């Protein structure tokens, strides 16, 4: 895994006396993504320049260095990622005189023999890359099917200074003198709703993220790049549901284990030390079990724990590691260690990002990097095998509320919203002990207020959007118009999918690439650690969508088929427990050691002077949080992470 950057221009930036220093600046900005070396290439006659930072994983020799030219001389290439089946591709690329054994060279051989798109269709892996075609004088940018690797691009500057900049991280683009760094308020609105900025948007005007499974081609003759899909999760989901797996349960479990075993085996390819994150949950335990089953030595596994009640899974991970016989390393994190990460977050995440599990993700990556250069993870199991409790909960909730006429629901919601959360909490406090334990809440009034908004949902999509939203951006972000997304406004047909399948597909197209994969990539690359996700082998994804829903949700059991695979390797009693997640006690910290830091960033005069947020709802939630009446940690963390990012990246 590496990082790259570059630019295309007809202006002065690509002169012999200018381009080398510009490329070095762009590459140095992402040195953490590739500490093992740097490379540069530019063609002043055609206005193209490429830079690369290398984290050497496969073929650590000079034969794997980039930018790399194809043997035929047509293509110049920079690449971030891994092609896990590249040796299989070499076997059918006959007559090639290979210089080394890197997957970079394999891709170039494929481009020369088959073309870019046919090569992509043969690849199993994670990748983002830029390839310059000397014959056509075109630049093609490509991002992997599920969005594991990042890729930003956009035109900056005016007139003769206009420049198409691109790269793995916004930090590289910002290093180019033409970069304007104008904040995109519309993207900020998206961020406050989802705690991340969804592709194709970015925090800066005129800069976009290439969506997963897309490519674009740009040239000085055709400056308006339009991304086009070469693979679509929407189509995969629709096709899988329309033509489901028809075998028995045992046949399905056998097929799933075979695919996962092969995906894990391929992702264990490395010329450097390799290990895995292990939380002790279903997903990471399944990955580690299949790694250990195919390894002649103990797999290195890593987990972190917290001493705070309700936040520690390390004891479960240790039990799984002991059963599997891994070489296990654990770190119990003190609040001080976790708090020390927070000042690093604005630089690690080059645009605002506020999933607070970014903190433990960075810490476990930091620990793993002391022992290995590559780590496998269990991410994406929830989206593929219906692991989130919100899926059946939302379906059941929709079945109940949709049975009542909308005008009646709307009238009740309006009445409920007229009573403040504080008053509702006071009224309900005496009867809390009589309520079922599952619905007792310290701030039940806040839950009822959110429930009132849920009652006004006209469709399942509206209901789900309300449940996964943080802020409602209107009234919060000044001067913004929230862009439409497939969760809001641009409804996808997703033909044939039921309620749970629809939510899974939407999460796989939004939450997974925009939040989960961003979180892991930036945290791990911040310490120069490559992460790999076996569940995102596209063959596994395609098969998972063929599995009938009863093989994912069976009664109260989620991830049913995946659990059956795991139970062939790990006793059920080591796994069966309530889902905990990967969290830190942000709410308590904001009332304690982070209070002064937060108060400074949330100062009303500061917010008004900056002019991005309406301070009133923020200050109200801050006061309620400090009083202990409500836990607004997620909403406040959204604002705090933007404020901290803004302080680090002043326009």
C-alpha positions as CSV (number, residue, x, y, z in Angstrom):
1,X,0.0,0.0,0.0
2,X,1.3,3.4,-0.9
3,X,0.3,6.9,-1.8
4,X,0.5,8.8,-5.1
5,X,-0.2,12.3,-6.5
6,X,0.1,14.2,-9.7
7,X,-1.2,16.9,-12.0
8,X,-2.1,17.5,-15.6
9,X,-1.8,21.0,-17.0
10,X,-1.2,23.1,-20.1
11,X,0.2,25.9,-18.0
12,X,3.6,26.7,-16.5
13,X,3.5,24.2,-13.6
14,X,5.1,21.4,-15.6
15,X,8.2,23.2,-16.7
16,X,11.5,21.4,-16.2
17,X,12.5,24.0,-13.5
18,X,9.1,23.8,-11.7
19,X,7.7,20.2,-11.8
20,X,10.4,18.3,-9.8
21,X,10.0,20.5,-6.7
22,X,6.2,20.5,-7.0
23,X,6.1,16.7,-7.2
24,X,8.4,16.4,-4.2
25,X,6.2,18.7,-2.1
26,X,3.1,16.7,-3.1
27,X,4.8,13.4,-2.3
28,X,6.3,14.6,1.0
29,X,2.8,15.6,2.2
30,X,1.9,11.9,2.2
31,X,5.3,10.4,3.3
32,X,3.4,8.4,6.1
33,X,1.6,6.5,3.4
34,X,4.9,5.3,1.9
35,X,8.0,5.7,4.1
36,X,10.2,3.3,2.1
37,X,10.9,5.5,-0.9
38,X,9.7,8.2,-3.3
39,X,9.7,8.4,-7.1
40,X,8.8,11.1,-9.6
41,X,8.1,11.3,-13.3
42,X,7.0,14.1,-15.6
43,X,6.6,14.8,-19.3
44,X,6.8,18.6,-19.8
45,X,5.8,18.2,-23.5
46,X,2.4,16.8,-22.6
47,X,1.8,18.4,-19.2
48,X,1.6,15.3,-17.0
49,X,3.5,14.7,-13.8
50,X,3.3,11.8,-11.3
51,X,4.7,11.2,-7.8
52,X,4.7,8.2,-5.6
53,X,5.5,7.3,-2.0
54,X,6.2,3.6,-1.4
55,X,5.3,1.2,1.4
56,X,7.1,-1.9,0.1
57,X,5.0,-5.0,0.6
58,X,5.4,-7.2,-2.5
59,X,8.7,-7.2,-4.3
60,X,10.5,-4.8,-1.9
61,X,13.4,-4.5,-4.4
62,X,14.0,-1.6,-6.7
63,X,12.1,-3.6,-9.4
64,X,8.9,-2.6,-7.6
65,X,9.5,1.1,-7.5
66,X,7.1,3.6,-9.0
67,X,6.2,5.5,-11.1
68,X,6.6,2.5,-13.4
69,X,6.6,2.4,-17.2
70,X,5.1,-0.5,-19.1
71,X,7.6,-2.6,-21.1
72,X,6.0,-1.5,-24.3
73,X,6.5,2.2,-23.4
74,X,2.9,3.2,-23.8
75,X,1.8,3.5,-20.1
76,X,3.2,5.4,-17.1
77,X,1.7,4.3,-13.8
78,X,1.3,5.0,-10.1
79,X,-0.6,2.6,-7.9
80,X,-1.9,2.2,-4.3
81,X,-3.1,-1.1,-3.2
82,X,-2.7,-4.8,-3.8
83,X,-3.8,-7.2,-6.6
84,X,-4.1,-10.5,-4.8
85,X,-4.3,-12.7,-7.9
86,X,-1.6,-11.0,-9.8
87,X,0.5,-14.2,-10.1
88,X,-2.5,-15.9,-11.7
89,X,-2.7,-13.1,-14.2
90,X,1.0,-13.5,-15.0
91,X,0.4,-17.1,-15.8
92,X,-1.8,-16.1,-18.7
93,X,0.2,-13.1,-19.8
94,X,2.6,-15.2,-22.0
95,X,5.7,-13.9,-23.7
96,X,6.3,-11.1,-21.1
97,X,9.9,-10.6,-19.9
98,X,9.2,-9.7,-16.3
99,X,11.7,-7.5,-14.5
100,X,10.5,-8.3,-10.9
101,X,7.5,-9.8,-9.2
102,X,5.4,-6.8,-8.2
103,X,1.7,-6.5,-8.9
104,X,2.4,-3.1,-10.3
105,X,4.3,-4.6,-13.2
106,X,1.6,-7.3,-13.6
107,X,-1.0,-4.6,-14.0
108,X,1.1,-2.8,-16.7
109,X,1.5,-6.1,-18.5
110,X,-2.3,-6.5,-18.5
111,X,-2.8,-3.0,-19.8
112,X,-0.5,-3.6,-22.7
113,X,-2.0,-7.0,-23.5
114,X,-5.7,-6.4,-22.8
115,X,-6.3,-2.8,-22.1
116,X,-7.2,-1.0,-18.9
117,X,-10.9,-2.1,-18.4
118,X,-10.4,-5.8,-19.4
119,X,-7.5,-5.9,-16.9
120,X,-9.6,-4.4,-14.2
121,X,-12.3,-7.1,-14.7
122,X,-9.7,-9.8,-14.1
123,X,-8.3,-8.3,-10.9
124,X,-9.1,-9.4,-7.3
125,X,-7.9,-6.7,-4.9
126,X,-8.0,-3.2,-3.5
127,X,-6.6,-0.4,-5.6
128,X,-6.5,3.2,-6.7
129,X,-4.3,4.2,-9.5
130,X,-3.5,6.7,-12.2
131,X,-2.2,5.7,-15.6
132,X,-1.0,7.9,-18.4
133,X,-1.5,6.7,-21.9
134,X,1.2,8.2,-24.1
135,X,-0.4,7.2,-27.3
136,X,-3.9,8.7,-26.5
137,X,-2.5,11.5,-24.3
138,X,-5.1,10.7,-21.7
139,X,-5.0,10.2,-17.9
140,X,-7.2,7.5,-16.4
141,X,-8.0,7.3,-12.7
142,X,-9.5,4.1,-11.2
143,X,-10.8,3.2,-7.8
144,X,-11.5,-0.4,-6.5
145,X,-14.9,-1.9,-6.5
146,X,-15.9,-1.3,-2.8
147,X,-13.8,1.8,-2.1
148,X,-11.0,0.5,0.1
149,X,-8.5,2.9,-1.3
150,X,-9.0,6.7,-1.6
151,X,-8.7,8.9,-4.7
152,X,-9.3,12.6,-4.9
153,X,-9.3,14.8,-8.0
154,X,-10.3,18.1,-9.5
155,X,-9.5,21.2,-11.5
156,X,-8.0,24.1,-9.6
157,X,-6.9,27.5,-10.8
158,X,-8.1,29.7,-13.7
159,X,-6.9,30.4,-17.3
160,X,-3.4,29.4,-18.0
161,X,-2.8,28.4,-14.4
162,X,-5.6,25.8,-14.6
163,X,-4.4,22.4,-13.3
164,X,-6.0,19.0,-12.8
165,X,-4.7,17.7,-9.5
166,X,-5.2,14.2,-8.1
167,X,-3.9,11.9,-5.4
168,X,-4.5,9.6,-2.5
169,X,-4.9,12.3,0.1
170,X,-6.1,16.0,0.1
171,X,-2.7,16.9,1.7
172,X,-1.0,16.2,-1.6
173,X,-3.5,18.3,-3.6
174,X,-3.1,21.2,-1.1
175,X,0.6,21.2,-1.6
176,X,0.2,22.4,-5.1
177,X,0.3,26.2,-5.4
178,X,-2.8,26.3,-7.5
179,X,-5.0,24.8,-4.8
180,X,-7.6,27.2,-3.6
181,X,-8.8,25.4,-0.4
182,X,-12.3,26.9,-0.5
183,X,-14.5,25.1,1.9
184,X,-17.6,23.4,0.5
185,X,-20.5,24.2,2.8
186,X,-22.8,21.8,1.1
187,X,-20.3,18.9,1.9
188,X,-20.2,20.2,5.4
189,X,-23.9,19.7,5.6
190,X,-23.5,16.1,4.6
191,X,-20.8,15.7,7.2
192,X,-23.0,16.9,10.0
193,X,-25.7,14.4,9.1
194,X,-23.4,11.4,8.6
195,X,-20.2,12.2,10.5
196,X,-18.3,11.7,7.2
197,X,-18.4,13.3,3.7
198,X,-19.9,11.0,1.1
199,X,-18.3,10.5,-2.3
200,X,-18.2,12.1,-4.8
201,X,-18.1,15.2,-2.5
202,X,-15.1,16.5,-0.5
203,X,-14.7,19.3,2.0
204,X,-13.2,21.6,-0.7
205,X,-14.9,23.2,-3.6
206,X,-14.0,21.7,-7.0
207,X,-12.4,18.6,-5.5
208,X,-14.2,15.2,-5.7
209,X,-13.7,11.7,-4.6
210,X,-13.9,9.1,-7.3
211,X,-16.8,6.8,-6.3
212,X,-16.1,3.1,-5.6
213,X,-16.1,0.9,-8.7
214,X,-15.6,3.9,-11.0
215,X,-13.0,5.2,-13.5
216,X,-12.6,8.4,-15.3
217,X,-10.5,9.6,-18.2
218,X,-9.3,13.2,-18.6
219,X,-7.1,15.0,-21.1
220,X,-6.1,18.5,-22.0
221,X,-8.4,18.1,-25.0
222,X,-11.3,16.9,-22.9
223,X,-11.2,18.6,-19.5
224,X,-14.6,17.5,-18.3
225,X,-14.1,14.0,-16.7
226,X,-17.3,12.0,-16.1
227,X,-16.8,9.0,-13.9
228,X,-18.3,5.8,-15.2
229,X,-19.0,2.6,-13.3
230,X,-17.2,-0.6,-14.2
231,X,-18.7,-2.5,-11.3
232,X,-21.9,-1.7,-9.3
233,X,-22.9,-3.0,-5.9
234,X,-26.5,-2.0,-6.7
235,X,-26.5,-4.4,-9.7
236,X,-24.7,-7.1,-7.8
237,X,-27.4,-6.9,-5.0
238,X,-30.3,-6.9,-7.5
239,X,-28.8,-9.8,-9.5
240,X,-28.0,-11.8,-6.3
241,X,-31.5,-11.4,-4.9
242,X,-33.1,-12.3,-8.3
243,X,-31.0,-15.4,-8.7
244,X,-30.4,-16.7,-5.1
245,X,-28.3,-19.6,-4.0
246,X,-30.5,-22.7,-4.1
247,X,-28.4,-25.3,-2.4
248,X,-28.9,-26.6,1.1
249,X,-27.7,-24.9,4.3
250,X,-24.6,-27.2,4.5
251,X,-23.8,-26.5,0.8
252,X,-24.1,-22.8,1.4
253,X,-21.8,-22.9,4.4
254,X,-19.2,-25.1,2.5
255,X,-19.3,-22.6,-0.4
256,X,-18.9,-19.6,1.9
257,X,-16.0,-21.2,3.8
258,X,-14.3,-22.1,0.5
259,X,-14.5,-18.5,-0.8
260,X,-13.5,-16.9,2.4
261,X,-10.6,-19.4,2.8
262,X,-9.3,-18.5,-0.6
263,X,-9.8,-14.8,-0.1
264,X,-7.8,-15.0,3.2
265,X,-5.1,-17.1,1.6
266,X,-4.7,-14.6,-1.2
267,X,-4.6,-11.7,1.2
268,X,-1.8,-13.3,3.2
269,X,0.5,-12.7,0.3
270,X,3.3,-10.4,1.5
271,X,7.1,-10.2,1.6
272,X,7.0,-8.5,5.0
273,X,5.6,-9.5,8.4
274,X,1.8,-9.9,8.5
275,X,-0.9,-10.2,11.2
276,X,-4.5,-9.5,12.0
277,X,-6.7,-7.3,14.2
278,X,-8.8,-9.5,16.6
279,X,-11.7,-8.2,18.6
280,X,-13.1,-11.6,19.5
281,X,-16.3,-10.9,17.6
282,X,-17.7,-13.0,14.7
283,X,-16.0,-11.2,11.8
284,X,-12.4,-10.8,13.0
285,X,-12.5,-14.2,14.6
286,X,-13.6,-15.8,11.3
287,X,-10.7,-14.1,9.5
288,X,-8.1,-15.1,12.1
289,X,-9.4,-18.7,12.2
290,X,-9.1,-19.1,8.5
291,X,-5.6,-17.4,8.6
292,X,-4.4,-19.8,11.3
293,X,-5.9,-22.8,9.5
294,X,-3.7,-22.0,6.5
295,X,-0.5,-20.9,8.4
296,X,2.4,-23.1,9.5
297,X,3.2,-20.8,12.3
298,X,1.1,-18.8,14.9
299,X,-0.6,-15.8,13.3
300,X,0.2,-12.5,15.0
301,X,-3.0,-11.0,16.4
302,X,-3.6,-7.7,18.0
303,X,-6.3,-6.2,20.2
304,X,-6.7,-3.3,22.6
305,X,-8.8,-3.1,25.7
306,X,-10.3,-0.4,27.9
307,X,-10.7,-0.6,31.7
308,X,-14.0,1.3,31.5
309,X,-17.0,-1.0,31.9
310,X,-18.9,-1.6,28.7
311,X,-16.0,-0.8,26.4
312,X,-13.8,-3.8,26.7
313,X,-13.7,-6.8,24.3
314,X,-10.0,-7.7,24.9
315,X,-10.9,-10.5,27.3
316,X,-13.0,-12.2,24.6
317,X,-10.3,-11.7,21.9
318,X,-7.7,-13.3,24.3
319,X,-9.9,-16.4,24.7
320,X,-10.3,-16.8,20.9
321,X,-6.6,-16.2,20.4
322,X,-5.7,-18.9,23.0
323,X,-8.1,-21.4,21.4
324,X,-6.6,-20.8,17.9
325,X,-3.1,-20.7,19.1
326,X,-2.1,-17.3,17.8
327,X,0.7,-15.1,18.9
328,X,-1.4,-12.6,20.7
329,X,-0.6,-9.0,21.7
330,X,-2.9,-6.9,23.7
331,X,-2.7,-3.4,25.1
332,X,-5.0,-1.9,27.7
333,X,-5.4,1.7,26.9
334,X,-5.5,4.4,29.5
335,X,-7.6,7.5,29.1
336,X,-4.4,9.5,28.8
337,X,-3.2,7.4,25.9
338,X,-6.5,7.7,24.1
339,X,-6.7,11.4,24.7
340,X,-3.2,11.9,23.3
341,X,-4.5,10.7,19.9
342,X,-7.1,13.5,19.6
343,X,-4.7,16.3,18.6
344,X,-3.4,14.0,15.7
345,X,-6.9,13.4,14.2
346,X,-7.2,16.6,12.1
347,X,-4.0,15.8,10.3
348,X,-4.6,12.0,10.0
349,X,-8.0,12.7,8.4
350,X,-7.4,15.3,5.8
351,X,-11.1,16.3,5.8
352,X,-13.5,16.4,8.7
353,X,-14.3,12.9,10.0
354,X,-16.0,12.2,13.4
355,X,-16.6,8.5,13.9
356,X,-15.1,8.4,17.4
357,X,-14.0,4.8,16.9
358,X,-11.2,6.4,14.9
359,X,-9.3,6.7,18.2
360,X,-9.1,2.9,19.1
361,X,-8.6,2.1,15.4
362,X,-5.5,4.3,15.4
363,X,-4.3,2.8,18.7
364,X,-4.6,-0.8,17.6
365,X,-2.9,0.1,14.3
366,X,-0.1,1.8,16.1
367,X,0.4,-1.2,18.3
368,X,0.3,-3.7,15.4
369,X,2.8,-1.6,13.4
370,X,5.4,-2.3,16.0
371,X,5.3,-6.0,15.0
372,X,4.0,-6.2,11.4
373,X,3.6,-4.2,8.2
374,X,0.3,-5.7,7.0
375,X,-2.8,-6.5,9.1
376,X,-6.0,-8.2,8.0
377,X,-9.3,-7.0,9.5
378,X,-12.9,-8.3,9.8
379,X,-14.5,-5.1,8.4
380,X,-17.6,-5.4,6.2
381,X,-19.1,-8.6,7.8
382,X,-22.0,-6.6,9.2
383,X,-22.9,-5.1,5.8
384,X,-22.7,-8.4,4.0
385,X,-24.3,-10.7,6.5
386,X,-26.9,-8.4,8.2
387,X,-24.9,-7.9,11.4
388,X,-26.3,-4.6,12.5
389,X,-29.2,-4.8,15.0
390,X,-30.7,-1.8,13.4
391,X,-31.8,-3.8,10.4
392,X,-34.4,-6.0,12.0
393,X,-35.3,-3.2,14.4
394,X,-36.0,-0.8,11.6
395,X,-38.0,-3.3,9.7
396,X,-40.1,-4.1,12.7
397,X,-40.6,-0.5,13.6
398,X,-41.7,0.4,10.0
399,X,-44.2,-2.5,10.1
400,X,-45.7,-1.0,13.2
401,X,-45.8,2.7,12.4
402,X,-46.8,2.3,8.8
403,X,-50.0,0.5,9.8
404,X,-51.3,3.8,11.2
405,X,-52.5,6.6,8.8
406,X,-49.8,9.2,8.2
407,X,-52.0,12.2,9.4
408,X,-52.6,10.5,12.7
409,X,-48.9,9.8,13.2
410,X,-48.0,13.4,12.2
411,X,-50.5,14.8,14.7
412,X,-49.2,12.7,17.5
413,X,-45.6,13.6,16.6
414,X,-46.4,17.4,16.7
415,X,-48.0,17.0,20.1
416,X,-45.0,15.1,21.5
417,X,-42.5,17.6,20.2
418,X,-44.3,20.4,22.0
419,X,-43.1,18.9,25.3
420,X,-39.4,19.4,25.9
421,X,-37.1,16.4,26.5
422,X,-36.4,17.7,30.0
423,X,-40.1,17.7,30.9
424,X,-40.6,14.3,29.4
425,X,-37.6,13.0,31.4
426,X,-39.1,14.4,34.6
427,X,-42.6,13.0,33.9
428,X,-41.2,9.5,33.0
429,X,-38.6,9.2,35.8
430,X,-41.1,7.8,38.4
431,X,-42.2,5.0,36.0
432,X,-38.8,4.0,34.7
433,X,-38.5,1.1,37.1
434,X,-41.7,-0.4,35.8
435,X,-40.6,-0.3,32.1
436,X,-38.9,-3.3,30.5
437,X,-35.2,-3.2,31.1
438,X,-34.5,-3.0,27.3
439,X,-36.1,0.5,27.0
440,X,-35.0,2.1,30.2
441,X,-33.0,5.2,29.4
442,X,-31.5,8.1,31.5
443,X,-32.7,10.4,28.7
444,X,-35.8,8.7,27.6
445,X,-37.3,12.1,26.7
446,X,-34.6,12.6,24.0
447,X,-35.4,9.1,22.6
448,X,-39.1,10.0,22.4
449,X,-38.3,13.2,20.6
450,X,-36.3,11.2,18.0
451,X,-39.1,8.8,17.9
452,X,-41.5,11.6,17.2
453,X,-39.5,12.5,14.1
454,X,-39.5,8.8,13.1
455,X,-43.3,8.9,13.2
456,X,-43.4,11.4,10.3
457,X,-41.5,9.1,8.0
458,X,-43.4,8.4,4.7
459,X,-41.1,5.5,3.5
460,X,-38.7,3.0,5.0
461,X,-35.8,5.0,3.4
462,X,-37.0,8.1,5.3
463,X,-37.2,6.1,8.5
464,X,-33.8,4.7,8.1
465,X,-32.3,8.0,7.2
466,X,-33.7,9.5,10.4
467,X,-32.2,6.6,12.5
468,X,-28.7,6.9,11.0
469,X,-28.6,10.7,10.9
470,X,-26.8,12.9,13.5
471,X,-27.7,16.5,12.9
472,X,-30.4,17.8,10.7
473,X,-28.2,20.2,8.7
474,X,-30.8,22.8,7.9
475,X,-30.6,25.5,10.6
476,X,-27.1,24.3,11.6
477,X,-24.8,24.8,8.6
478,X,-25.0,28.4,7.3
479,X,-25.3,29.0,3.6
480,X,-25.5,25.3,2.7
481,X,-27.7,23.2,0.6
482,X,-27.4,19.6,1.5
483,X,-26.6,17.5,-1.6
484,X,-28.9,14.7,-2.6
485,X,-27.7,11.2,-2.0
486,X,-29.1,7.7,-2.4
487,X,-30.2,7.9,1.2
488,X,-31.9,11.2,0.7
489,X,-33.6,12.4,-2.5
490,X,-31.9,10.2,-5.0
491,X,-33.8,7.0,-4.2
492,X,-32.3,3.9,-5.8
493,X,-34.8,1.3,-7.1
494,X,-32.9,-1.7,-5.7
495,X,-35.5,-3.9,-7.5
496,X,-36.5,-7.1,-5.6
497,X,-34.8,-6.2,-2.3
498,X,-36.8,-6.4,0.9
499,X,-36.4,-3.9,3.8
500,X,-33.4,-5.6,5.4
501,X,-31.7,-6.2,2.1
502,X,-32.3,-2.6,1.1
503,X,-30.7,-1.2,4.2
504,X,-27.7,-3.6,3.8
505,X,-27.2,-2.4,0.2
506,X,-27.5,1.3,1.2
507,X,-24.9,0.8,4.0
508,X,-22.5,-1.0,1.6
509,X,-22.7,1.9,-0.8
510,X,-22.5,4.7,1.8
511,X,-21.6,3.9,5.4
512,X,-19.0,1.3,4.5
513,X,-16.8,3.3,2.0
514,X,-17.5,6.7,3.4
515,X,-17.0,5.9,7.1
516,X,-15.7,2.5,8.0
517,X,-13.1,2.2,5.2
518,X,-12.0,5.8,5.5
519,X,-11.5,5.3,9.3
520,X,-9.4,2.2,8.9
521,X,-7.3,3.5,5.9
522,X,-6.4,6.8,7.4
523,X,-5.7,5.5,10.9
524,X,-3.5,2.6,9.7
525,X,-1.7,4.6,7.0
526,X,-1.0,7.2,9.7
527,X,1.5,4.7,11.1
528,X,2.4,3.2,7.7
529,X,0.5,0.0,8.2
530,X,-1.3,-1.7,5.3
531,X,-4.7,-3.1,6.1
532,X,-6.6,-5.7,4.1
533,X,-10.2,-6.8,4.2
534,X,-11.0,-10.3,3.1
535,X,-14.7,-9.8,3.2
536,X,-14.3,-7.3,0.4
537,X,-13.0,-9.8,-2.1
538,X,-15.6,-9.1,-4.7
539,X,-16.2,-12.8,-5.2
540,X,-17.2,-13.0,-1.5
541,X,-19.4,-9.9,-1.9
542,X,-21.2,-11.3,-4.9
543,X,-21.8,-14.7,-3.2
544,X,-23.0,-13.1,0.0
545,X,-25.7,-11.3,-2.1
546,X,-26.8,-14.6,-3.5
547,X,-27.4,-16.1,0.0
548,X,-31.1,-15.9,0.9
549,X,-31.9,-13.7,3.8
550,X,-32.7,-16.7,6.1
551,X,-29.0,-17.6,5.9
552,X,-28.1,-14.2,7.3
553,X,-30.9,-13.5,9.7
554,X,-32.4,-16.6,11.3
555,X,-34.7,-15.7,14.2
556,X,-32.7,-13.6,16.6
557,X,-29.3,-14.8,15.1
558,X,-27.5,-12.4,12.7
559,X,-24.7,-13.5,10.3
560,X,-26.1,-17.1,10.6
561,X,-24.1,-18.6,7.7
562,X,-20.9,-16.8,8.7
563,X,-21.3,-18.0,12.3
564,X,-21.6,-21.6,11.1
565,X,-18.3,-21.2,9.2
566,X,-16.7,-19.8,12.4
567,X,-18.1,-22.5,14.7
568,X,-16.1,-25.1,12.6
569,X,-13.0,-23.5,14.1
570,X,-14.0,-21.8,17.3
571,X,-16.4,-23.0,20.0
572,X,-19.7,-21.3,20.0
573,X,-19.5,-20.3,23.7
574,X,-16.4,-18.2,23.0
575,X,-18.4,-16.1,20.5
576,X,-22.0,-15.8,21.6
577,X,-22.5,-12.5,23.4
578,X,-24.1,-9.2,22.8
579,X,-22.5,-7.0,20.0
580,X,-20.4,-4.4,21.7
581,X,-18.8,-2.3,18.9
582,X,-15.5,-0.5,18.9
583,X,-16.0,2.6,21.0
584,X,-14.5,5.0,23.6
585,X,-16.3,6.9,26.3
586,X,-16.3,10.2,24.5
587,X,-19.4,11.4,26.4
588,X,-17.7,11.1,29.8
589,X,-14.5,12.6,28.5
590,X,-16.3,15.7,27.3
591,X,-17.6,16.3,30.8
592,X,-14.1,15.6,32.2
593,X,-10.6,15.8,30.7
594,X,-11.8,17.2,27.3
595,X,-14.1,19.9,28.7
596,X,-11.7,22.8,28.5
597,X,-10.6,21.8,24.9
598,X,-14.2,21.4,23.8
599,X,-15.3,24.7,25.4
600,X,-12.7,26.6,23.5
601,X,-13.7,25.1,20.2
602,X,-17.4,25.5,20.9
603,X,-17.1,29.1,22.1
604,X,-20.1,31.0,20.8
605,X,-18.2,34.1,19.7
606,X,-15.7,31.8,17.9
607,X,-18.5,30.0,16.1
608,X,-20.2,33.3,15.0
609,X,-16.9,34.7,13.8
610,X,-16.1,31.7,11.7
611,X,-19.5,31.7,10.2
612,X,-20.0,28.0,9.3
613,X,-22.4,27.1,12.1
614,X,-25.4,28.5,13.8
615,X,-24.1,28.5,17.4
616,X,-27.6,28.2,19.1
617,X,-28.3,24.5,18.7
618,X,-24.7,23.7,19.4
619,X,-24.5,25.7,22.6
620,X,-27.9,24.2,23.7
621,X,-26.7,20.6,23.2
622,X,-23.4,21.4,24.9
623,X,-25.1,22.8,28.0
624,X,-27.5,19.8,28.1
625,X,-24.6,17.4,27.8
626,X,-22.6,19.0,30.6
627,X,-25.6,18.9,32.9
628,X,-25.9,15.2,32.4
629,X,-29.5,15.5,31.2
630,X,-28.6,14.2,27.7
631,X,-25.8,12.4,26.0
632,X,-25.1,14.4,22.9
633,X,-21.6,13.0,22.4
634,X,-22.1,12.1,18.7
635,X,-23.5,15.5,17.7
636,X,-20.9,17.4,19.7
637,X,-18.0,15.2,18.3
638,X,-19.2,16.1,14.8
639,X,-18.8,19.8,15.5
640,X,-15.6,19.4,17.5
641,X,-13.9,17.4,14.8
642,X,-14.7,20.0,12.2
643,X,-13.5,22.8,14.5
644,X,-10.3,21.0,15.2
645,X,-9.8,20.3,11.5
646,X,-10.5,23.9,10.7
647,X,-7.9,25.0,13.2
648,X,-5.4,22.7,11.6
649,X,-6.4,23.6,8.0
650,X,-7.1,27.3,8.1
651,X,-8.3,28.5,4.7
